Amino acid sequence: MPQNHCLHFARHPHFLRAVFLIALLLAALAFPVPAPAQSGEAPSGDAPPRQNVQKMLFLLSKQITQVQSRLKALNDMPATPSVNKKREELLSQIDGLQRNFESLATQLSADQLFEGDPKKSDWSQKLESLIMPLLEATSDLTEKPRRIENLKTRIELLGAQLRNYEEGRKNIEALLSTARQEREPLDEQEQQFLMRLENLKDKYNPELIRLKLHEARRALKKELANSEPFIDTATRSIKNFFKHRGLNLLISAGIFIAIWYLLIKLRLFIVGEKSLFSFEPWMQKVLMTAYTGLVLVLCIISSLVSLYLLNDWLLLSIVILFLLAVAWASRQFIPRLFQEMRLALNLGTVKENERLIWKGVPWYVEGIGLQAALKNPSLEAGSVLLPVGELVGQHSRPVVEDEPWFPTEVGDWVILADGTYGRVQHQTMEQVVLELKGGTEHFYTTTDFLSKTPKNISRGFRYDIVFGLDYETQPRVCDEIPGLFSKGLREHLKNHFQEGEPDFTHLEITFDEAGSSSLNLRVVVHVDGRCAEWYDELKREIQTALVRICNENRLRIPFTQLTVTLSDNSKQQMQTASQRKDDPPSRV
């Protein structure tokens, strides 16, 4: 059926004429018309530009009339899908031809034609209706500057529109004058053409625009003459806000606080410590968290209802927009918030009353809620409160009985891996201060201090000394000499082996090994922790006592030496060389 209609229109003479006119119009628009000569006459063989425009306008007018007659014929036909589709195409064609006629007659481009204010889209209207109370309330603060700026913008738009209308009306009047002079008598098509030009002439009447421009300039002059300081305008707006909105805001805030206080107090008797029901500790924490969240939602709803009943749409819009903004901003934090809620409910990877390593230091988890309470009894100021989010990704474990919380206590003597020896003066979660002999202080961050594997000697320590004797003591070194040294050390260091609380709690001397140049004894001495301050002095005192024992018993302390074994020939050669050296020199 649509193919038959197309063939029908293709055979129609008016359809072919319309196609030809459209092609002629496109060719005329594509190739610019040459400008007239300075004498006012066109070159030979070419028509004046205005006459060309007039011919194209006349052709457009005839085409519009033809399309309207075809549309009228379609309106008389039964409404079928193909007829309705063709009717929409003709209406669109008429609208395009009329716009081309108007643009060509006024000699103005399509974007210069004033169409009034642009229509707003549906989403912008919905957004405006949502925030309209807020906009109306805040507009008073900048009402006058905005009014002045709007008047300036309106003056600029009306000025541009006035210039376009004057130019368009001038072109239309010139076309009308030329058409009336050259077309007498007029047929029906020419009368419709002139009628369309007359309608456009009335549409582009600049007098109304000129009156609007004059009124806008007068209003701007009046506004500038009666301008008020910005400070006064702002002060007046703030006073009006608190005069009309302050009471509503106070009522809404009071309702929120009252309901919150009342329901939080009731929490003690519902799911708190004074509850009539007994729950497991983890279940009680879950119920308290759920109860608190429910109370918060109820307080927010109560405040919104109070603003609704007070008909304060401004504050109601502000609260709703604020809640929407919070919900939108928190969409990325929901997974992390869920993890924090698990921790707060003591259901996460970190649990209360367990041991946690945080920033390289062990901590005891005292409690977890909106904040986590950590404690280290061995540190100065060893309690810290931190957001529960800091514990996300951490792990705790049960506490082992008598497990130390830090390698040292304040006042302990330590030896670090690099050989530093000193007393702990301060130790906090940030730093450890060591006081060396002589008063020198060394400062370490807590993590650096722990990385040096401190050896705490204030709980007791041990000397493990290797002492070498000459090989001449080989027959006695296994049995006699260890007892000799043990007895001698006790005599020379008897102040440290005294009864009651001795400094040296254990002494052991045994043969250790046969070295390259000495027979080595191993001297092991256990020392009480209270002697940690004299760690170096006691070691030197033990070494002195060992040397004195050797002196008293005529025991030789060897030094490192090299023994060379020679063959018989080598010995004979060395003896001969020695004899030659001893002979007197010969006389010449």
DAGIZI-V214100 format. One record per pair of residues at least 6 apart in sequence whose ideal C-beta (glycine too) atoms are under 6 Angstrom apart, sorted by the first residue. I is the first residue (numbers start at 1). J is the second residue. Records with the same first field share a line. If there is no record, write none. Layout:
I=J  J
This chain:
1=82
2=82
9=15
14=66
18=63  66
21=59  63
25=56
28=56
33=49  52
36=42  48
42=48
50=178
54=175  178
57=104  105
58=193
60=97  101
61=193  196
62=189
64=97
67=90  93  94
71=90
74=83  87
77=83
103=110
105=172  200
106=168  171
107=171
108=164  168
112=164
114=161
133=313  314  317
134=317
137=314
140=237
141=234  237
148=223
151=216  219  220
154=216
155=216
158=209  212  213
161=209
162=206  209  213
165=204  206  209
166=206
168=204
169=204
172=197  200  201
175=197
176=197
183=190
248=310  312  315
251=306
252=303  306  307
255=302  303  306
256=299  303
259=299  302
260=299
263=295
267=291
268=274
271=287  288  291
282=346
285=345  346
286=345
289=345
307=315  316
339=392
340=388  389
342=348
343=350  368  388  391
344=368  369  388
346=352  368
349=395
350=356  391  394  396
351=396
352=365  367  368
354=365  396  397  398
355=362  397  399
356=363  365  396
360=447
361=446
362=405
363=374  376
364=375
365=396
366=373  375
367=373
371=385
372=386  388  391
373=385
374=384
375=383
376=382  405
377=405
378=405  406
379=427  428  429
380=428
381=428
407=454  456
408=414  424  456
410=424
412=424  456  458
413=423  457  458  532
414=454  456
415=421  455
416=452  454
417=452  453
422=434  435  436
423=435
425=433  435
426=433
431=443  445
432=444  446  449
433=441  443
434=442
435=441
457=532
458=529  532
459=529
460=528  529
461=527
462=526
463=525  539
464=524
465=523
466=520  522
467=521  523  546
468=518  520  558
469=519  555
470=556  558
477=511  519
478=511
482=509  510
485=509  549
486=509
488=549
489=545
490=497
492=545
493=545
496=503  504
497=504
503=528  531
504=525  527
505=526  528
506=526
507=525
508=524
509=521  523
510=522
512=520  522
513=520
517=558  560  561
518=558
550=557
